[in-house]
Amino acid sequence: RKTREAIILCEAAGFDTILVETVGVGQSETAVYSMVDYFLLVLIGGAGDELQGIKRGIMEMADGIIINKCDGNNVDKCQLAATHFRNALQLFPLPESGWAPQVLTYSGFYGYGIKEVWDMVYDYLDFVKKSGYFEYRRAEQAKYWMYESINEQLMGNFYHNPTISDMLQAAEQGVLRGERTSFVAAKQLLDSYFALLH
C-alpha cells in the first residue's frame, strides 16, 4: 500500500516516469504489477536463473525482459539467455494488452542498450494508449486497489479488536487440538466480530 501511495504522491508532484524496483521473485512482483503501467523483468545472463529458475507467472506478467550485465566475458551468455527467453515467450499466448513482449540485452556498466530499453518502453506505451488498453488497465488497477484497501482495513480492524485478539488464541488452540475445523473456527470468530459491531 505504501508503494502505491508513494506513486500517487509522485504523480501529483508532476513526475511522469516513476521506477518501482523489487528484489527477488515472489509476491512483491505481483503487487507491483497491479500498480505500474509497464512491468519490466530484469535478469542477469549466465547467473543460472534462465528459464528453469524463473516462474512462468512472472514471465507472463512481463511487458518486456532485459538481460543485464551483457559485457565482458558475459556477452555470449547474455545473448544465449535472450534467445532462450524469446523462444519461451513464443509459447505463451499474447497478453491482454495485445503487445508481444520483447527481450533485449544491455550493460548498465557501459550503458549499452539503455536507449533501446527506453525505446521499447515508449513503444509499448504508445501501443497501449492508441489501443485504449492503457486507460482500461489504469481503471482496473484503481478498482483492484479499492478492494485491496477495503480488505486491509477490515483485517486491521478485525485483528486489532481486543475482544477478537483474546478469542483468536483460544480458537487457534481449538483448531490445533482438533476440536473444530479451521472453517468453523473462522466462522465463529467472524460471527463474534460482526456481533460486536451491532
Number of C-alpha atoms within 10 A of each C-alpha: 13 7 12 16 10 13 19 13 12 14 13 10 9 8 11 8 10 12 8 16 10 11 7 7 12 12 11 12 18 13 15 17 18 18 22 17 20 17 21 23 16 16 19 19 23 19 11 11 12 17 13 8 9 13 11 13 10 17 20 15 18 19 21 22 22 25 23 22 23 26 18 9 9 15 19 14 18 26 18 14 26 22 14 14 20 16 12 13 20 11 8 12 10 13 13 8 16 12 15 16 20 19 23 23 26 23 17 13 10 12 12 16 17 16 11 13 20 11 12 18 19 13 13 22 17 12 16 19 13 11 13 11 16 19 14 14 18 15 12 14 16 14 12 13 17 12 11 13 13 11 12 13 12 12 12 11 13 17 15 11 13 11 14 18 13 11 15 16 11 12 21 16 12 15 17 12 10 10 12 15 15 15 10 13 19 16 12 13 19 14 11 14 18 10 9 11 6 5
